Amino acid sequence: IAMEKCKSVLVVRNTTRNMYSRLWCVTELALADAYAKKPVHVIGEVPLRAAASGHGIGLNADCSGPEKSMLLATIAKTGVDVDELVAKVIQARSGSVFRPSDGSCFCQ
């Protein structure tokens, strides 16, 4: 419900931890793309570990709780290529705004 009512999605990156190494964050991004179809605003610097060529992010993200299979199933139901989507968010310049579903990107 929240994704349907929001006007946009805000991604706040930080240099100490890549949030897309957490499966919950990957799931939220997939849901935002699949159901909200809203612009994604990216702010903050690229995480230092983002250059690790995708290891431990996206579908390979970690989830220590019992909900891992539920989160992976939720992502699968969206039909979103989350690895590609996460890569776009990580590589975007701070201040970028894009619509993940159609690939358009523009900077403010």
N, C-alpha and C positions, 0 to 999 in steps of 0.2 A: 504494500500500500504506500509506503513512504517513497519508493522509487517512482511510482506512478504520479505522485503529487509534486515531486521536486522539479525545480526548473533547470537544474544542472547538477553535475557531480563534481566535487572538489577532491583532487588528489594532492595531498601534502607529503612530498618526499622529504627524507632527511638523509644525511650522509652516514649516519651510524648504523642504520638497519634498513635493509631492503624490505619494505612491507609486503612485497609479493613473494617473499619466502614463507609467508603465513597463508595457509590455505583459506582461512576465513576471508582475508583481503582479496584473494584471487576470486573467490566465490562472489563477493560483493561487486567486483568489477564486471564479472560475467553477467550478473543479474542486471546491473546498470545498463550494460550494452544491449542485452537481449530484450528487456522489458521496458525500460525507461526511454530509450532512444533520445537521451538528453546529451547536450554538450558536456565534455569532460574538461575541466580546468586543471592544469597541472602547474603546481608551484613547488618551489624548493629545489635543492641541488640533487643531482644524480647520486644515488647511493654508491659508496666506494666499491662495494662488491658486485656492482651491476655488470662489470666486465667479465664475469665468470662464465660467460657463454651459456647462460640459461640453466646451469646446474643449481638445483634447489629452489627454482622459482616456477611459477605457472603450475602446470599439473604435477610437477615434482616438488611443490611446496610442502612444507612440513605441517603436520597437525598431530599433536601428542595425545589428543583426546579420542574417545570412542566415536566421535562424529565424523571421522575422516571419510568413511565410505558414503555417508549421507551427503557430505559436501561434494565429493567427486561425482555422485549421481546427480546432484543439483546442477553442477557445471555441465555434465553431459546432456541433460535435458534442454539446456539453453541452445545447444548447437553452436556456441561461440568457440572460435579457435582462441582459447585463453592464452596460449603461449605467444601467439602473434600479438594479441591485444596487450599483454603485459610488456612485450618488447617495445611496442609503440609508446606506452606510458613512460617506460624507463628512458627511452631515447629522446623523448620530447624535451624541447628547451623549456626552462622555467618561464611561465607566462603564456605557454601555448594553450590553445583551446582546440579540441577536435571532437568530431563525432565518430566514434570508433566503428559504428556499423557501416558507414559509407566511406571511411578512410580520409575524409576531408580534414584538413588541419590549417589553422591560421594562427598567427601570433598577435597578441595585443600590444 
